[in-house]
Structure formats: C-alpha cells, structure tokens
C-alpha cells in the first residue's frame, strides 16, 4: 500500500481527524474546569438553613423544623434566602461550609418577591459570593444550582437557562407580582429553595425558588437584579415599602388581538382602594403613569409595570392617564402603603381557635364596607369555639356591643374575658353574605374533661 495511506485513508485525513478529536478533548476538559472553578467560587459561601417556623393548623399554634438553603453576600455575614424558607421563623440555624452552626437573625422578609435577609454574627470575616446581573441572560447559558435538596447539604446540579422571563401567576395567588422568573433545567428540589443559581463565571444570577410539580427538572429562580433591590431595602429599613393603588392589571392581548394597541387593561379594582376613590373603572386602559408611557401586550410585560407603579411615592398624588370610550382621561390617585400578604396570626388557646388580621384580599372577598374584624383561620375540634359553632373562614366583627378594629383589639377584649372568667360572650360574625350571632361559653377548669 502507498505510504501516504493508512487504514485505507490518506494520512492528511487521519491528521485532520486527530486534530478535531484533540480539540474536542481540550474543549471538554476546559468546560469541566470552568464548571469546577465556578462551583469553587460559590461553595464556601453556601449556607444550609434550618428555621424553626410558626405553623398554625387546626386551630393550634405549633413549631416545625424545616430545611432550606441560602448564601452569604458580604464578609460581615448577611445571608440571602427565600421568604418561604425563613419567614414566620422563631429561630433560624445556619450551618456554614466549615460545618460551624450559627444562629441567624432575620433582618427582614419580602413575601411579594419571596426574598429574606438574615444576619450571622460570628466575629470574623466570612466567604461571600459575587452578585452578577440577570439583565443580559440568554437561553442556553450554562448554570449551576447549589443548595440542600431534600436536606442533602452542599449539593450542585448543572443545566442551562431554559427561559429568561417566565411569567408565573401561581394560580392567581400573586405571591411574586413584581418579577418574572429564570427557568432552568438544573435540578432544583425541595430544600434547594434560597440557594444560588450561578453562571459559568461563578457569579450569582438568581435565587432558587420554585419547581413545577409533576415535571422533570423544570425549576425557577428569582432574577438577581430584583434580589439586589430588595436586599438594599431590607438592609436599610427591615422591610420593603411599596405603593398600592388597588388595581389588578391584565395584558392587552387578552383584551384585543390588534398588534398596534398600547397600554394595559384595568381588569379589576378593589372597592376600598385609592383607585376606586379616583373613579377608575374596570375596562379602562392605562396609557401613561406620571407622563411616562406604559405598555403590556403580553403577560411577561406585567411585572415590570407593577414594579414601576409600586415604586411611586406613597401618599403623594400620581397621575394615571387612561383611555375610556375613546377619550383620554387623567386620574389623580394617591397610593397607600401596600399591606402584608398575610396578617399576623394568634392562638386563642382557652377558646381553642386561631385568627389573623384581615388583609385587603379578605376584605374584598368578604365584601366588607371597611377593614375591621378578625379572620378565623382554624378551630380545634371539641374546643370552646367549636362547640359554639365558630368555624374557619368566619369574620368576627363584634364582641358583645364592641366593634373589633383589628387583631390587637380582639386580643385585649379576649384577655379581659379570660381574666374575669366571664361565662358567656356574644360574637357577631360574618361568612359570605350571611351574618349570625355566636355564643361562646367559657368552660370552668376541668369542665371539658368531665364532659
């Protein structure tokens, strides 16, 4: 055979194939090295979180130990995690990468973005992550999800960014109205919540937050640009203050299929809101806010617009320009402070039930004339309240002849009844469109056991 051939192929072809194979090998090794370097930059700042949470169920207050993830963002010990991990916690234990266990203080939480900020006090500088940016993410980028899936600390999974701006309404619960999510196929499981989503350079570009139940490796992370804004507010004030107009927005595509339409549709208005007072109406189309044009053709456009309105000064008049019946109308709306997603909750042990403060959502659904009363969140079977036929979902409006302003006022009256051992208490309650009276008979010590 000719010396210029080997295995039946020209030598130059074999040389070219070898070069391609060697290049592929080097590329693979280089990619693996980059992944390891990215992991090594973040892993020392990874935190395994074990909060002790208050849980109210079946009319009782209980404490439950859960697990989650977080990461240190500064050498002085600030830690970012999810609100659904650290919220409602009485204690939060953090296990560092050094295996040291430290108790953390909850600086603040923001349920509307599902972010919580903790603080470790260890007396020395800690390793911390570098925060990247989520503004320039692209589908297909390699990412790593770090955390404690199912309590398995210091775990790493690899994947790509599937979608950069996934809109999640959560079935109408609106727990995250101000941001779209980064969708990834990097494995995210229960326990990963609060851990970092990291790019190939070892920079945090998101916070692991959710999974799609029933799907395989469809997870979601909160974009880091939103996280940075929330963390700054929590550091400064321990809370995030947002303007509330009482408007539910809907994308234009649901209103009209025209491609040239602009603005955003007002789908619903809280009857006790600033927008209702300003005579805004469902069906109005907002085209400008304080002179700035707005547009939300698709669902993915809604979070940015909600965020724009939420950042307006609270208590200061804002001009909302709408189109109504083909005419442009300027409405002056004075936004209020947006209330918490869920009100404080309390167990009334002697009567055997739990109740929480009314939120604007509860007020709207119950069609109350104003925000007053308490919401019964749970009733113990066989307890005093249960025997009086108080039930979950009832709204207590009055005790005897005294109107209930809020949870604190009910707690005061309740304690007076307990201390004075008053035998009978008359509650006026509402559920749906019906109102009724409930007579609570306080049992003497041992009476319930005898029965």
Helices and strands as residue ranges (DSSP letters): E 5-6, E 9-10, H 11-43, E 46-57, E 60-65, E 68-72, E 78-81, H 83-86, E 89-95, E 101-110, E 115-120, E 130-131, E 142-149, E 152-166, G 170-172, E 181-184, E 196-199, E 203-211, E 219-223, H 224-237, E 243-244, E 247-250, G 252-254, E 264-269, H 274-277, E 285-289, E 292-293, G 299-301, H 302-310, E 317-324, E 327-334, E 336-337, E 345-348, E 353-357, H 360-366, E 374-379, H 384-387, E 395-399, E 402-403, H 407-420, E 424-431, E 434-441, H 447-450
